[in-house]
Amino acid sequence: MKYLFLVAAVLSETIGTSALQASNQFTKFWPCVTVVISYALAFYFLSITLKYIPVGIAYALWAGLGIIFITIVGLVVFGQKLDSAAIIGLTMIILGIVVIHLFSSTSSH
């Protein structure tokens, strides 16, 4: 259940960041509204996550998963490209998340 709140936080943040790109530097009304609501939800769900997961681990997972999700959105929705250095870096983030999840004893209280 604790990871459900973390996933909700990451998805909300991903929606907010996607809307931020779509807002055209805050010049389009509905994407701006989506940014504010999505980020508010992201921080709300992250705050619930902090009841169960230490802040450093929760933030690392939130940030890492958010980077990966928004990269996928950038590729699919916005047509952004990745070079080999970006792919290597993203792979390292994924590996870091896996290491934390599988081997860390601090991933929950």
N, CA and C atoms as a LAMMPS dump frame, in Angstrom:
ITEM: TIMESTEP
0
ITEM: NUMBER OF ATOMS
327
ITEM: BOX BOUNDS ff ff ff
-5.0000000000000000e+02 5.0000000000000000e+02
-5.0000000000000000e+02 5.0000000000000000e+02
-5.0000000000000000e+02 5.0000000000000000e+02
ITEM: ATOMS id mol type element x y z
1 1 1 N 0.822 -1.2 0
2 1 2 C 0 0 0
3 1 3 C 0.864 1.262 0
4 2 1 N 2.009 1.212 0.715
5 2 2 C 2.863 2.4 0.791
6 2 3 C 3.378 2.811 -0.582
7 3 1 N 3.619 1.834 -1.442
8 3 2 C 4.111 2.153 -2.78
9 3 3 C 3.004 2.685 -3.684
10 4 1 N 1.755 2.4 -3.353
11 4 2 C 0.638 2.946 -4.122
12 4 3 C 0.615 4.472 -4.019
13 5 1 N 0.848 4.994 -2.811
14 5 2 C 0.912 6.444 -2.625
15 5 3 C 2.109 7.045 -3.358
16 6 1 N 3.221 6.336 -3.349
17 6 2 C 4.401 6.808 -4.062
18 6 3 C 4.145 6.837 -5.567
19 7 1 N 3.526 5.804 -6.096
20 7 2 C 3.202 5.768 -7.527
21 7 3 C 2.217 6.883 -7.873
22 8 1 N 1.234 7.128 -7.007
23 8 2 C 0.285 8.227 -7.249
24 8 3 C 1.015 9.566 -7.267
25 9 1 N 1.998 9.732 -6.375
26 9 2 C 2.79 10.968 -6.351
27 9 3 C 3.583 11.123 -7.642
28 10 1 N 4.2 10.045 -8.1
29 10 2 C 5.013 10.097 -9.321
30 10 3 C 4.13 10.371 -10.538
31 11 1 N 3 9.707 -10.626
32 11 2 C 2.105 9.927 -11.766
33 11 3 C 1.555 11.35 -11.775
34 12 1 N 1.205 11.863 -10.594
35 12 2 C 0.729 13.249 -10.512
36 12 3 C 1.812 14.231 -10.945
37 13 1 N 3.035 13.976 -10.497
38 13 2 C 4.154 14.844 -10.879
39 13 3 C 4.429 14.756 -12.383
40 14 1 N 4.301 13.569 -12.941
41 14 2 C 4.513 13.395 -14.382
42 14 3 C 3.459 14.138 -15.18
43 15 1 N 2.213 14.064 -14.743
44 15 2 C 1.135 14.807 -15.406
45 15 3 C 1.403 16.308 -15.301
46 16 1 N 1.816 16.757 -14.113
47 16 2 C 2.099 18.181 -13.922
48 16 3 C 3.243 18.676 -14.796
49 17 1 N 4.297 17.886 -14.889
50 17 2 C 5.437 18.279 -15.716
51 17 3 C 5.079 18.259 -17.196
52 18 1 N 4.276 17.301 -17.606
53 18 2 C 3.807 17.265 -18.998
54 18 3 C 2.945 18.486 -19.305
55 19 1 N 2.085 18.841 -18.369
56 19 2 C 1.244 20.032 -18.55
57 19 3 C 2.091 21.301 -18.55
58 20 1 N 3.172 21.294 -17.775
59 20 2 C 4.077 22.443 -17.765
60 20 3 C 4.663 22.668 -19.153
61 21 1 N 5.075 21.585 -19.809
62 21 2 C 5.571 21.686 -21.183
63 21 3 C 4.463 22.185 -22.112
64 22 1 N 3.251 21.666 -21.927
65 22 2 C 2.125 22.042 -22.794
66 22 3 C 1.615 23.461 -22.522
67 23 1 N 1.958 24.026 -21.363
68 23 2 C 1.446 25.354 -21.007
69 23 3 C 2.098 26.478 -21.8
70 24 1 N 3.17 26.156 -22.517
71 24 2 C 3.876 27.158 -23.314
72 24 3 C 4.285 28.354 -22.448
73 25 1 N 5.087 28.051 -21.418
74 25 2 C 5.576 29.04 -20.458
75 25 3 C 4.423 29.773 -19.746
76 26 1 N 3.436 29.005 -19.303
77 26 2 C 2.271 29.503 -18.568
78 26 3 C 1.442 30.518 -19.365
79 27 1 N 1.294 30.277 -20.652
80 27 2 C 0.462 31.151 -21.482
81 27 3 C -0.852 30.49 -21.891
82 28 1 N -1.03 29.2 -21.565
83 28 2 C -2.264 28.488 -21.887
84 28 3 C -2.957 28.108 -20.58
85 29 1 N -4.231 28.517 -20.462
86 29 2 C -4.947 28.424 -19.193
87 29 3 C -5.075 26.997 -18.658
88 30 1 N -5.664 26.085 -19.419
89 30 2 C -5.949 24.746 -18.895
90 30 3 C -4.69 23.942 -18.549
91 31 1 N -3.659 24.004 -19.358
92 31 2 C -2.437 23.336 -18.91
93 31 3 C -1.885 23.929 -17.606
94 32 1 N -2.038 25.235 -17.414
95 32 2 C -1.581 25.871 -16.168
96 32 3 C -2.379 25.359 -14.973
97 33 1 N -3.674 25.245 -15.131
98 33 2 C -4.521 24.705 -14.063
99 33 3 C -4.105 23.265 -13.748
100 34 1 N -3.851 22.502 -14.793
101 34 2 C -3.42 21.11 -14.615
102 34 3 C -2.095 21.034 -13.862
103 35 1 N -1.163 21.94 -14.16
104 35 2 C 0.123 21.977 -13.46
105 35 3 C -0.093 22.156 -11.956
106 36 1 N -0.872 23.148 -11.593
107 36 2 C -1.079 23.467 -10.179
108 36 3 C -1.758 22.31 -9.447
109 37 1 N -2.814 21.777 -10.026
110 37 2 C -3.538 20.671 -9.381
111 37 3 C -2.653 19.42 -9.29
112 38 1 N -1.957 19.106 -10.365
113 38 2 C -1.129 17.903 -10.381
114 38 3 C 0.011 17.978 -9.377
115 39 1 N 0.683 19.118 -9.3
116 39 2 C 1.772 19.24 -8.332
117 39 3 C 1.244 19.217 -6.896
118 40 1 N 0.079 19.821 -6.663
119 40 2 C -0.511 19.759 -5.323
120 40 3 C -0.792 18.306 -4.939
121 41 1 N -1.363 17.547 -5.86
122 41 2 C -1.621 16.132 -5.604
123 41 3 C -0.322 15.351 -5.407
124 42 1 N 0.693 15.664 -6.206
125 42 2 C 1.973 14.964 -6.091
126 42 3 C 2.563 15.15 -4.701
127 43 1 N 2.554 16.376 -4.194
128 43 2 C 3.12 16.616 -2.87
129 43 3 C 2.243 16.032 -1.77
130 44 1 N 0.932 16.031 -1.976
131 44 2 C 0.038 15.4 -1.004
132 44 3 C 0.341 13.902 -0.898
133 45 1 N 0.394 13.221 -2.043
134 45 2 C 0.671 11.785 -2.024
135 45 3 C 2.083 11.488 -1.509
136 46 1 N 3.036 12.347 -1.833
137 46 2 C 4.385 12.16 -1.311
138 46 3 C 4.379 12.308 0.21
139 47 1 N 3.616 13.246 0.727
140 47 2 C 3.555 13.423 2.183
141 47 3 C 2.977 12.194 2.874
142 48 1 N 2.002 11.551 2.258
143 48 2 C 1.459 10.317 2.827
144 48 3 C 2.521 9.215 2.777
145 49 1 N 3.253 9.161 1.685
146 49 2 C 4.312 8.164 1.539
147 49 3 C 5.329 8.275 2.671
148 50 1 N 5.576 9.494 3.132
149 50 2 C 6.594 9.714 4.162
150 50 3 C 6.21 9.128 5.522
151 51 1 N 4.958 8.702 5.68
152 51 2 C 4.567 7.984 6.892
153 51 3 C 5.207 6.599 6.93
154 52 1 N 5.522 6.055 5.758
155 52 2 C 5.943 4.664 5.636
156 52 3 C 7.377 4.473 5.144
157 53 1 N 7.899 5.457 4.424
158 53 2 C 9.219 5.335 3.813
159 53 3 C 10.042 6.553 4.239
160 54 1 N 11.296 6.381 4.646
161 54 2 C 12.134 7.522 5.022
162 54 3 C 12.242 8.543 3.883
163 55 1 N 12.347 9.793 4.24
164 55 2 C 12.299 10.88 3.268
165 55 3 C 13.36 10.746 2.175
166 56 1 N 14.561 10.37 2.519
167 56 2 C 15.624 10.253 1.513
168 56 3 C 15.331 9.183 0.48
169 57 1 N 14.857 8.04 0.944
170 57 2 C 14.527 6.941 0.042
171 57 3 C 13.3 7.293 -0.786
172 58 1 N 12.266 7.845 -0.134
173 58 2 C 11.043 8.214 -0.858
174 58 3 C 11.343 9.249 -1.941
175 59 1 N 12.139 10.247 -1.594
176 59 2 C 12.455 11.282 -2.57
177 59 3 C 13.296 10.734 -3.718
178 60 1 N 14.241 9.86 -3.397
179 60 2 C 15.064 9.252 -4.453
180 60 3 C 14.202 8.451 -5.416
181 61 1 N 13.296 7.655 -4.874
182 61 2 C 12.4 6.869 -5.731
183 61 3 C 11.473 7.773 -6.526
184 62 1 N 10.912 8.798 -5.867
185 62 2 C 9.995 9.732 -6.522
186 62 3 C 10.699 10.46 -7.667
187 63 1 N 11.861 10.974 -7.384
188 63 2 C 12.603 11.718 -8.405
189 63 3 C 13.047 10.806 -9.544
190 64 1 N 13.6 9.652 -9.201
191 64 2 C 14.082 8.732 -10.231
192 64 3 C 12.977 8.233 -11.138
193 65 1 N 11.878 7.789 -10.524
194 65 2 C 10.748 7.321 -11.339
195 65 3 C 10.142 8.462 -12.147
196 66 1 N 10.08 9.65 -11.545
197 66 2 C 9.56 10.815 -12.268
198 66 3 C 10.398 11.145 -13.491
199 67 1 N 11.716 11.073 -13.356
200 67 2 C 12.605 11.326 -14.488
201 67 3 C 12.353 10.321 -15.604
202 68 1 N 12.214 9.071 -15.225
203 68 2 C 11.992 8.03 -16.233
204 68 3 C 10.634 8.212 -16.909
205 69 1 N 9.583 8.43 -16.11
206 69 2 C 8.241 8.598 -16.69
207 69 3 C 8.167 9.82 -17.605
208 70 1 N 8.748 10.947 -17.157
209 70 2 C 8.65 12.155 -17.982
210 70 3 C 9.519 12.032 -19.229
211 71 1 N 10.585 11.257 -19.154
212 71 2 C 11.393 10.998 -20.346
213 71 3 C 10.576 10.221 -21.376
214 72 1 N 9.819 9.241 -20.908
215 72 2 C 8.954 8.475 -21.812
216 72 3 C 7.893 9.383 -22.431
217 73 1 N 7.291 10.252 -21.633
218 73 2 C 6.311 11.208 -22.159
219 73 3 C 6.965 12.128 -23.176
220 74 1 N 8.164 12.605 -22.867
221 74 2 C 8.88 13.469 -23.804
222 74 3 C 9.135 12.789 -25.132
223 75 1 N 9.506 11.513 -25.079
224 75 2 C 9.741 10.749 -26.309
225 75 3 C 8.454 10.543 -27.104
226 76 1 N 7.422 10.076 -26.419
227 76 2 C 6.184 9.663 -27.092
228 76 3 C 5.304 10.854 -27.472
229 77 1 N 5.099 11.763 -26.542
230 77 2 C 4.143 12.859 -26.764
231 77 3 C 4.786 14.069 -27.436
232 78 1 N 5.978 14.452 -26.985
233 78 2 C 6.597 15.682 -27.469
234 78 3 C 7.669 15.455 -28.526
235 79 1 N 7.936 14.198 -28.87
236 79 2 C 8.896 13.885 -29.925
237 79 3 C 10.332 14.243 -29.603
238 80 1 N 10.68 14.275 -28.325
239 80 2 C 12.045 14.595 -27.93
240 80 3 C 12.936 13.365 -28.106
241 81 1 N 14.19 13.592 -28.412
242 81 2 C 15.144 12.514 -28.683
243 81 3 C 16.151 12.384 -27.539
244 82 1 N 16.692 11.195 -27.383
245 82 2 C 17.729 10.939 -26.387
246 82 3 C 19.024 10.557 -27.084
247 83 1 N 20.144 11.059 -26.561
248 83 2 C 21.438 10.606 -27.072
249 83 3 C 21.945 9.472 -26.183
250 84 1 N 23.081 8.91 -26.525
251 84 2 C 23.582 7.75 -25.787
252 84 3 C 23.912 8.09 -24.333
253 85 1 N 24.41 9.28 -24.066
254 85 2 C 24.711 9.671 -22.686
255 85 3 C 23.432 9.718 -21.842
256 86 1 N 22.354 10.225 -22.422
257 86 2 C 21.075 10.267 -21.706
258 86 3 C 20.565 8.855 -21.421
259 87 1 N 20.697 7.978 -22.37
260 87 2 C 20.255 6.596 -22.189
261 87 3 C 21.07 5.909 -21.098
262 88 1 N 22.368 6.134 -21.088
263 88 2 C 23.228 5.55 -20.046
264 88 3 C 22.838 6.11 -18.676
265 89 1 N 22.637 7.399 -18.595
266 89 2 C 22.244 8.014 -17.327
267 89 3 C 20.914 7.496 -16.821
268 90 1 N 19.939 7.37 -17.703
269 90 2 C 18.64 6.837 -17.309
270 90 3 C 18.746 5.381 -16.865
271 91 1 N 19.589 4.634 -17.527
272 91 2 C 19.815 3.245 -17.124
273 91 3 C 20.395 3.192 -15.715
274 92 1 N 21.307 4.091 -15.4
275 92 2 C 21.893 4.143 -14.061
276 92 3 C 20.829 4.504 -13.018
277 93 1 N 19.91 5.391 -13.36
278 93 2 C 18.822 5.733 -12.439
279 93 3 C 17.955 4.503 -12.174
280 94 1 N 17.603 3.794 -13.236
281 94 2 C 16.799 2.579 -13.087
282 94 3 C 17.521 1.569 -12.203
283 95 1 N 18.81 1.371 -12.441
284 95 2 C 19.582 0.439 -11.623
285 95 3 C 19.628 0.88 -10.155
286 96 1 N 19.723 2.167 -9.925
287 96 2 C 19.704 2.68 -8.557
288 96 3 C 18.392 2.397 -7.859
289 97 1 N 17.29 2.566 -8.573
290 97 2 C 15.972 2.262 -8.007
291 97 3 C 15.862 0.777 -7.679
292 98 1 N 16.348 -0.067 -8.575
293 98 2 C 16.312 -1.514 -8.347
294 98 3 C 17.147 -1.888 -7.122
295 99 1 N 18.333 -1.317 -7.003
296 99 2 C 19.199 -1.612 -5.854
297 99 3 C 18.512 -1.21 -4.552
298 100 1 N 17.931 -0.015 -4.522
299 100 2 C 17.235 0.435 -3.315
300 100 3 C 16.091 -0.516 -2.979
301 101 1 N 15.303 -0.839 -3.97
302 101 2 C 14.13 -1.683 -3.737
303 101 3 C 14.514 -3.092 -3.289
304 102 1 N 15.517 -3.669 -3.897
305 102 2 C 15.854 -5.055 -3.603
306 102 3 C 16.772 -5.247 -2.402
307 103 1 N 17.67 -4.304 -2.168
308 103 2 C 18.717 -4.551 -1.193
309 103 3 C 18.735 -3.627 0.021
310 104 1 N 18.014 -2.517 -0.027
311 104 2 C 18.076 -1.576 1.088
312 104 3 C 17.15 -1.99 2.229
313 105 1 N 17.671 -1.972 3.44
314 105 2 C 16.819 -2.249 4.602
315 105 3 C 16.155 -0.977 5.104
316 106 1 N 16.467 0.173 4.515
317 106 2 C 15.876 1.441 4.94
318 106 3 C 14.688 1.854 4.073
319 107 1 N 14.237 0.969 3.187
320 107 2 C 13.149 1.355 2.299
321 107 3 C 11.797 1.393 2.991
322 108 1 N 11.716 0.957 4.234
323 108 2 C 10.485 1.12 5.023
324 108 3 C 10.836 1.214 6.502
325 109 1 N 9.914 1.786 7.285
326 109 2 C 10.116 1.94 8.745
327 109 3 C 9.986 0.623 9.446
